[in-house]
Amino acid sequence: MPTHVLSHSPLTSLPEGLSFTPDQRASKNLTGLLPHVMEGLDRQCERALKMIRSRQTNIDKYLYLSHIKGQNVDLFYRLLIDHAKEMMPLVYTPTIGDVCLQYSTLYTRPEALYISIKQRKSMKTILRNWPYPNPEICVVTDGSRILGLGDLGVNGVGIPIGKLALYTAAAGIHPEKTLPIVLDCGTANETNLKDPLYLGLRSKRIPVAEQQSFMDEFMAAAEEVYPEMVVQFEDFESEKAFNYLDRYRNTYKVFNDDIQGTGAVVLAGYIGAVNLSGVPIEEHRLVFMGAGSAGVGVAKQLVEYYTKRGLSEQAARDKFWLVDTKGLVTRDRGDKLADHKKYFARTDNNGHQFRSLEEVIAYVKPSALVGLTATFGVFTESVVRALKASVDAGGLGRRPILFPLSNPLTKAECTFEQAVQWTEGTVIFASGSPFSTLSVKNADQVITYYPNQGNNVYVFPGIGLGAILAKASRITDDMIYTSAAALAGSLNAEEIHRGLIYPNIERVRDANIVVAREVMKSARREGVSQLPEEQWVEWEEWGDVALTKFIKERIYDPKL
């Protein structure tokens, strides 16, 4: 985000950098304040890349990129778009986790709106203080459950900032149309409470009922001040995440990326994985390690996959076994189940309590194992080999599906190399954070294995862009499901040949344009698009080409 929010210096924000012409420099009184040379973005990118690659840590690289974003926003996004594989892990996961842990120490300039519970009476004034008119997309968090790191309070603002950078890079929403917000309700993090540098309220998080009231006020104020803006909920703790989504989804233009975005991107990968697995659809059984907002959200998306293929909702739900820290989630387990877990709580365990993942796999004999635990190494060699054995028992040519999806890499349930080794190379693998390609020498040949990254960046930017361009009054379940199906169908011939289930990350913008197009069409089918009907009729006459052209003409693309 450009930094002239609080600065009036002509040297603080130079959006065209060294590409200013002599006449432009003269008219802006910049002659002599810039080096004589004039450079296009291509040469400026070359210089920036050299500097980034010379930095020793990812935090240092993040800070340098943040400096570029404040000085020359076009250069920042040119780097992010053209070097997505290298830059996105620096701007978001896995680096953003470390940034959030240290945000109060790293802070140098405002990049978001910071709204505390003590400012609730000034909510509308604060929203209007945002210096860019009519934002189209907002990402909001209360910092209560950041990645796998827990309650980070106001330090969690790094997530909305990073997420919105991806909205611009991956879907072309103009950076001045994005709005990151953190709602500061205090924190349960003792380290922050004792830190004199902590930038948030140094008080315990307020009661849930008061947080709900604060959230009600925020949603009403945001709707009044920015009525066209889509709001994405991010990294709220599980119970609040489900509650807020259910509470606001039919009234406001909202969706939750942890629940719906994660569900959609995993569903897209699962569609491809099922096609590659060799296991008939009726024989698939899935074990989920992790039953928080992400785990349950993903599982519910996959239930819809099966109901759309003719199964009853109950038959589809019966394909899922969810495991949490206490073991298999069952109705008779003895502890008080959180509301969001009850949908998948098993009743067919005949009174037996399965306390470990190994026990559950031996009992279920699954075809797929999904991890959303934020616990490194929970998919042990014995667990992965047991998964493979259960798939092998069904016949030759069958392949296990293994999705260790927790971020960052330090929280991944297993590594790609381990998954390949423990399944003798048969695994269909997708992770939340990126792993490198693996080459294994086998006799006289070298076999290359390609990992997949089930990164939400493949869908949430397209969902937001599609909702904005369709002028959707709300975001429906079908729009979310359609985003997954669109992503699954966006692979090109080379990616399919390699056995991938997601596009190469360098094509993330191509994928999101497809997602946005299909989300727009879904909005029209669902009756929530407020575009004129004659516009849709015109597009229908020309097919997807015309709608794709419409989208591309409206997205931000910093030119070289």
C-alpha positions in Angstrom: 0.0 0.0 0.0 1.4 3.4 -0.8 2.6 5.2 2.3 1.4 8.8 1.9 -1.2 8.0 4.5 0.8 9.9 7.0 3.6 11.5 5.0 3.8 14.6 2.9 7.4 14.3 1.6 7.7 14.1 -2.2 10.5 11.5 -1.7 8.4 9.1 0.5 6.2 7.8 -2.3 7.4 7.8 -5.9 5.0 5.4 -7.7 6.9 5.6 -11.0 10.4 5.5 -9.4 13.2 6.0 -11.9 10.8 5.8 -14.9 9.8 9.5 -14.4 10.7 11.4 -17.6 12.7 14.6 -17.5 9.5 16.6 -18.1 7.7 14.8 -15.3 10.6 15.3 -12.9 10.5 19.0 -13.7 6.8 19.4 -13.2 6.9 17.5 -9.9 10.0 19.4 -8.7 12.0 16.2 -8.6 14.9 17.3 -10.8 18.1 16.4 -9.0 16.2 14.4 -6.3 16.5 11.3 -8.5 19.6 9.8 -10.2 19.9 11.0 -13.8 19.2 7.6 -15.4 15.7 6.8 -16.6 14.7 3.1 -16.2 11.7 1.0 -17.1 10.2 -1.4 -14.6 12.1 -4.3 -16.2 15.5 -2.9 -15.1 14.1 -1.7 -11.8 12.9 -5.3 -11.2 16.4 -6.6 -12.0 18.0 -4.3 -9.4 15.3 -5.2 -6.8 15.7 -8.9 -7.4 19.5 -8.7 -6.9 19.0 -6.9 -3.6 16.3 -9.3 -2.4 18.5 -12.3 -3.2 21.4 -10.8 -1.3 19.4 -10.6 1.9 20.2 -13.4 4.4 16.8 -14.0 6.0 13.2 -14.1 4.8 12.3 -11.4 7.3 14.9 -9.1 5.7 13.6 -9.9 2.3 10.0 -9.2 3.5 11.1 -5.8 4.9 12.9 -4.8 1.7 9.8 -5.8 -0.3 7.6 -3.8 2.1 9.9 -0.8 1.5 9.5 -1.2 -2.2 5.7 -1.3 -1.8 5.8 2.0 0.1 8.1 3.7 -2.5 7.0 2.2 -5.8 3.8 0.2 -5.8 4.0 -0.8 -9.5 7.5 -2.2 -9.0 6.3 -4.2 -6.0 3.5 -5.8 -7.9 5.5 -6.3 -11.1 8.0 -8.4 -8.9 5.1 -10.3 -7.3 3.4 -11.1 -10.5 6.4 -12.0 -12.6 8.2 -13.9 -9.9 5.3 -15.4 -8.0 7.0 -18.7 -7.0 9.9 -16.8 -5.4 8.0 -13.7 -4.0 4.7 -15.0 -2.8 6.3 -17.1 0.0 8.0 -13.9 1.2 4.8 -11.8 1.1 2.6 -14.4 2.6 3.1 -18.0 3.9 5.5 -19.1 5.2 7.3 -15.8 6.0 4.2 -13.9 7.1 3.9 -16.1 10.2 7.3 -14.9 11.5 6.4 -11.3 10.5 3.2 -11.5 12.6 5.1 -12.9 15.6 7.4 -9.8 15.4 5.0 -7.2 14.0 5.2 -4.8 16.9 9.0 -4.8 16.7 9.1 -4.6 12.9 6.5 -1.8 12.6 7.7 1.3 10.7 4.6 2.7 9.0 0.8 2.3 8.9 -0.5 -0.1 6.3 -4.0 -0.9 7.6 -6.8 0.4 9.8 -6.4 -0.5 13.4 -9.7 -0.4 15.3 -9.8 -1.1 19.0 -12.7 -1.9 21.2 -12.0 1.5 22.9 -12.7 3.3 19.6 -16.0 1.6 18.8 -18.0 4.9 19.0 -15.6 6.3 16.3 -16.0 3.3 13.9 -17.4 5.2 11.0 -15.0 8.0 11.3 -12.1 5.6 11.4 -13.4 3.8 8.3 -13.7 7.1 6.5 -10.1 8.0 7.4 -8.8 5.4 4.9 -7.2 7.7 2.3 -8.3 5.8 -0.8 -11.9 6.2 -1.9 -14.4 3.3 -2.2 -12.3 0.2 -1.4 -13.8 -2.9 -3.1 -12.3 -5.7 -1.0 -11.5 -5.8 2.7 -9.7 -8.5 4.7 -10.5 -8.2 8.4 -9.1 -10.2 11.4 -9.2 -9.9 15.2 -5.9 -11.8 15.4 -7.4 -14.5 17.6 -6.1 -17.5 15.6 -3.2 -16.6 13.3 -2.2 -19.5 11.1 -1.0 -22.2 13.6 0.4 -19.6 15.9 -2.6 -18.8 18.1 -3.8 -15.5 19.5 -1.4 -12.7 18.3 -3.8 -9.8 18.9 -3.1 -6.8 16.8 0.1 -8.4 15.5 -2.2 -10.5 13.3 -2.6 -7.4 11.0 0.2 -8.8 8.9 -2.3 -11.4 7.6 -4.8 -8.9 6.0 -1.9 -6.9 4.6 -0.3 -9.9 3.0 -3.6 -11.4 1.8 -4.6 -8.2 0.0 -1.2 -8.0 -1.7 -2.2 -11.4 -3.1 -5.6 -10.1 -4.2 -3.7 -7.6 -6.3 -1.0 -9.9 -7.6 -3.2 -12.9 -8.3 -6.5 -11.3 -9.4 -5.6 -7.7 -10.4 -7.7 -5.8 -7.9 -6.2 -2.4 -7.8 -4.0 -1.9 -4.7 -5.9 1.4 -3.9 -9.1 -0.6 -3.8 -8.0 -2.9 -1.0 -8.5 -2.3 2.8 -6.8 -4.4 5.5 -8.3 -4.1 9.0 -7.5 -5.5 12.4 -10.1 -5.4 15.2 -8.3 -5.1 18.5 -10.3 -6.8 21.3 -7.2 -7.4 23.5 -5.3 -10.7 23.4 -4.8 -13.9 25.4 -1.1 -13.9 24.4 0.9 -13.5 27.6 4.1 -12.6 25.7 2.3 -9.7 24.0 0.7 -8.6 27.3 4.1 -8.3 28.9 5.9 -6.7 25.9 6.3 -2.9 26.2 6.6 -2.7 22.4 3.3 -4.5 21.7 1.2 -2.2 19.6 -2.2 -3.4 20.6 -4.3 -3.2 23.8 -2.3 -4.7 26.6 -5.4 -6.3 28.2 -7.1 -9.7 28.2 -9.4 -10.4 25.3 -12.9 -9.2 26.1 -15.7 -11.7 26.6 -17.1 -13.4 23.5 -20.5 -11.8 23.8 -18.8 -8.3 23.7 -16.7 -9.3 20.8 -19.9 -10.3 19.0 -21.4 -6.9 19.7 -18.3 -5.2 18.5 -18.4 -7.2 15.3 -22.0 -6.4 14.7 -21.1 -2.7 14.9 -18.2 -3.1 12.6 -20.3 -4.9 9.9 -23.0 -2.3 10.1 -20.5 0.6 9.9 -18.6 -1.0 7.0 -21.8 -1.5 5.0 -22.8 2.1 5.6 -19.5 3.7 4.8 -18.5 1.3 1.9 -21.8 -0.3 0.7 -20.1 -1.9 -2.4 -17.2 -3.5 -0.5 -16.8 -7.3 -0.2 -15.5 -8.4 3.3 -13.3 -11.4 3.8 -13.0 -12.8 7.3 -9.6 -14.1 8.2 -8.0 -16.0 11.1 -10.8 -15.7 13.7 -10.8 -18.5 16.2 -12.9 -21.5 15.1 -16.2 -20.9 17.0 -16.3 -17.2 16.1 -15.3 -18.0 12.5 -18.4 -20.2 12.0 -20.6 -18.0 14.1 -19.7 -14.8 12.1 -20.1 -16.5 8.8 -23.5 -17.9 9.6 -24.5 -14.6 11.2 -23.6 -12.3 8.4 -23.6 -14.3 5.2 -27.2 -13.6 4.2 -27.1 -9.9 5.1 -23.7 -8.7 3.9 -21.2 -9.5 1.1 -18.9 -11.7 3.2 -17.0 -15.0 3.1 -14.5 -16.7 5.3 -11.3 -17.8 3.6 -10.3 -20.2 6.4 -13.5 -22.1 6.1 -14.7 -21.5 2.5 -11.5 -20.6 0.7 -9.5 -23.5 2.2 -12.4 -25.8 1.5 -12.6 -24.7 -2.1 -8.9 -25.0 -2.8 -8.7 -28.5 -1.2 -11.8 -29.5 -3.0 -10.2 -28.5 -6.3 -7.1 -30.6 -5.5 -9.3 -33.5 -4.3 -11.2 -33.5 -7.6 -7.9 -34.0 -9.4 -6.6 -36.5 -6.9 -9.7 -38.7 -7.1 -9.2 -38.8 -10.9 -5.6 -39.9 -10.4 -6.0 -42.3 -7.5 -7.5 -45.3 -9.3 -9.9 -45.7 -6.4 -13.6 -45.9 -7.4 -15.5 -42.9 -6.1 -17.8 -45.1 -4.0 -14.8 -46.6 -2.2 -13.2 -43.4 -1.0 -13.0 -42.9 2.8 -11.3 -39.8 4.3 -9.7 -39.2 7.6 -9.1 -35.6 8.7 -6.5 -34.9 11.4 -7.7 -31.6 12.7 -11.3 -30.5 13.4 -11.0 -26.7 13.7 -12.6 -24.2 11.4 -10.4 -25.1 8.5 -10.8 -28.9 8.9 -14.6 -28.8 9.2 -14.8 -26.2 6.4 -12.8 -28.4 4.1 -14.8 -31.5 5.0 -18.1 -29.8 4.3 -16.9 -28.7 0.9 -16.0 -32.3 0.1 -19.4 -33.5 1.3 -20.9 -31.3 -1.4 -18.6 -32.9 -3.9 -20.2 -36.3 -3.2 -23.8 -35.0 -3.0 -23.3 -33.4 -6.5 -22.4 -36.9 -7.7 -25.6 -38.5 -6.5 -25.0 -39.4 -2.9 -27.4 -38.4 -0.2 -26.0 -35.9 2.3 -25.9 -38.7 5.0 -24.1 -41.1 2.7 -21.6 -38.4 1.8 -21.0 -37.4 5.4 -20.4 -41.1 6.3 -17.3 -41.0 4.2 -15.6 -38.7 6.7 -13.8 -39.4 10.0 -12.5 -36.4 11.9 -9.8 -36.6 14.5 -8.8 -34.0 17.0 -6.3 -33.9 19.9 -8.6 -36.2 21.9 -9.1 -38.8 19.2 -11.9 -39.7 16.8 -14.7 -37.2 17.0 -17.8 -39.2 18.2 -21.0 -38.3 19.9 -20.3 -40.5 22.9 -16.7 -39.4 23.6 -17.5 -37.9 26.9 -16.2 -34.3 26.4 -18.3 -31.4 25.4 -18.0 -31.1 21.6 -17.7 -27.7 20.0 -20.8 -26.9 17.9 -18.9 -26.9 14.6 -17.7 -30.5 15.2 -21.1 -32.0 15.8 -21.9 -32.3 12.1 -19.2 -34.9 11.6 -19.4 -36.6 15.0 -19.6 -40.4 14.4 -22.3 -42.6 16.0 -21.1 -45.9 14.5 -18.1 -46.5 16.8 -20.1 -49.0 19.0 -18.9 -47.4 22.2 -15.2 -47.7 21.3 -13.0 -44.7 21.7 -10.2 -44.3 19.2 -7.6 -42.1 20.8 -4.8 -42.1 18.2 -4.5 -41.4 14.5 -3.0 -44.9 14.1 -6.0 -46.5 15.6 -8.4 -44.6 13.4 -6.5 -45.5 10.2 -6.5 -49.2 11.2 -10.2 -49.0 11.8 -11.3 -46.9 8.8 -8.7 -48.0 6.2 -8.9 -44.7 4.4 -8.0 -43.7 0.8 -7.2 -40.1 1.8 -5.6 -38.5 4.8 -5.9 -34.7 5.3 -4.0 -32.7 7.9 -5.0 -29.4 9.3 -3.5 -29.7 12.8 -0.7 -27.1 12.8 1.4 -29.8 14.3 4.7 -30.7 12.6 5.4 -34.4 12.0 2.0 -35.8 13.1 2.0 -37.8 9.9 4.6 -40.3 11.0 6.1 -43.0 8.9 3.8 -45.6 10.5 0.8 -43.4 9.7 1.7 -42.8 6.1 2.7 -46.5 5.5 -0.6 -47.6 7.0 -2.5 -45.2 4.6 -0.7 -46.7 1.7 -1.4 -50.3 2.9 -5.1 -49.6 3.2 -5.1 -48.3 -0.4 -2.9 -51.1 -1.8 -5.3 -53.7 -0.3 -8.0 -52.6 -2.8 -5.9 -53.7 -5.8 -3.0 -52.7 -8.1 -2.6 -49.3 -9.5 -4.3 -47.4 -6.6 -2.6 -44.4 -5.1 -3.0 -42.8 -1.6 -4.1 -39.2 -1.3 -2.1 -37.3 1.3 -2.7 -33.6 2.1 -0.6 -32.2 4.9 -2.0 -28.7 4.7 -0.9 -26.8 7.8 1.1 -23.6 7.4 3.9 -22.6 7.8 6.4 -25.3 6.8 7.3 -25.7 10.5 3.7 -26.8 11.1 3.4 -29.2 8.2 2.2 -32.7 9.2 5.0 -34.3 7.0 7.4 -33.3 4.2 7.1 -34.0 0.5 10.3 -36.1 0.6 8.9 -38.2 3.5 5.6 -38.7 1.7 7.4 -39.9 -1.5 9.7 -42.2 0.4 7.1 -43.8 2.7 4.7 -44.5 -0.2 7.4 -45.6 -2.7 6.6 -42.7 -4.9 2.9 -43.5 -5.3 1.5 -40.6 -3.2 -0.8 -37.9 -4.6 0.5 -35.0 -2.4 -0.6 -31.5 -1.7 0.7 -29.2 1.1 -0.3 -25.8 2.4 3.2 -24.3 2.1 5.5 -24.9 -0.9 7.9 -27.8 -1.1 10.6 -28.2 -3.7 10.6 -30.7 -6.6 12.2 -34.0 -5.6 14.5 -36.0 -7.9 15.2 -39.6 -6.9 17.8 -41.9 -8.6 16.3 -45.3 -9.3 18.7 -47.8 -10.9 19.9 -46.0 -14.1 17.3 -43.3 -14.2 16.3 -40.2 -12.2 12.6 -39.9 -11.4 11.3 -36.4 -10.7 8.4 -35.9 -8.4 6.3 -32.7 -8.4 4.7 -31.5 -5.2 1.4 -29.7 -5.3 0.6 -26.7 -3.1 -3.0 -26.4 -2.0 -2.6 -22.6 -1.6 -5.8 -20.5 -1.1 -4.3 -17.9 -3.4 -5.6 -20.0 -6.3 -9.2 -19.3 -5.3 -9.9 -16.5 -2.8 -8.7 -13.7 -5.1 -11.0 -15.0 -7.9 -13.9 -15.3 -5.5 -13.5 -11.7 -4.4 -12.9 -10.4 -8.0 -15.9 -12.4 -9.3 -18.2 -11.1 -6.5 -17.0 -7.5 -7.2 -17.4 -7.6 -10.9 -20.8 -9.4 -10.7 -21.9 -6.8 -8.2 -23.1 -9.7 -6.0 -25.4 -8.8 -3.1 -24.0 -11.8 -1.2 -21.7 -14.7 -1.7 -23.5 -18.0 -2.0 -22.4 -21.6 -1.4 -22.7 -22.3 -5.1 -20.3 -19.5 -5.8 -17.7 -21.1 -3.5 -18.2 -24.6 -4.9 -18.0 -23.2 -8.4 -14.6 -21.6 -7.6 -13.3 -25.0 -6.7 -14.6 -26.7 -9.9 -13.2 -23.8 -12.0 -9.8 -24.2 -10.4 -9.8 -28.0 -11.0 -10.6 -27.3 -14.7 -8.0 -24.6 -15.2 -4.9 -26.9 -15.6 -3.2 -26.8 -19.0 -1.9 -29.8 -20.9 1.6 -29.7 -19.5 0.4 -29.6 -15.9 -2.0 -32.5 -16.6 0.9 -34.5 -18.2 3.0 -34.0 -15.1 0.3 -35.4 -12.9 -0.4 -32.1 -11.1 -3.6 -31.3 -9.4 -3.0 -27.5 -9.2 -1.7 -25.1 -11.9 1.9 -24.0 -11.6 2.1 -21.0 -9.2 3.4 -18.8 -12.1 -0.1 -19.2 -13.6 -2.0 -18.2 -10.5 -3.4 -15.1 -12.2 -4.6 -17.1 -15.2 -6.3 -19.5 -12.8 -8.0 -16.7 -10.8 -9.4 -15.1 -14.0 -11.1 -18.5 -14.7 -12.3 -18.7 -11.1 -13.7 -15.1 -11.3 -15.5 -15.7 -14.5 -17.2 -18.8 -13.2 -18.0 -17.2 -9.9 -19.7 -14.3 -11.8 -21.8 -16.8 -13.8 -22.8 -18.6 -10.6 -23.8 -15.2 -9.0 -26.1 -14.7 -12.0 -27.5 -18.3 -11.7 -28.1 -17.7 -8.0 -29.9 -14.4 -8.6 -27.5 -12.3 -6.6 -25.8 -10.5 -9.5 -26.9 -6.9 -9.7 -25.6 -6.4 -13.2 -28.1 -5.5 -15.9 -29.7 -8.6 -17.5 -29.0 -7.3 -21.0 -25.3 -7.4 -20.1 -25.5 -11.1 -19.3 -27.5 -11.8 -22.5 -24.8 -10.1 -24.5 -22.0 -12.2 -22.9 -24.0 -15.4 -23.5 -24.1 -14.6 -27.2 -20.3 -14.6 -27.3 -19.6 -17.2 -24.7 -16.7 -17.2 -22.2 -14.4 -15.2 -24.5 -16.5 -12.0 -24.0 -16.7 -12.4 -20.2 -13.0 -13.2 -19.9 -12.3 -10.1 -22.0 -14.5 -8.0 -19.7 -12.6 -9.2 -16.6 -9.1 -8.6 -18.2 -10.0 -5.1 -19.2 -10.8 -4.3 -15.5 -7.8 -5.6 -13.7 -4.7 -3.8 -12.6 -1.5 -4.9 -14.4 1.6 -2.7 -13.8 3.3 -2.3 -17.1 7.0 -2.6 -17.9 
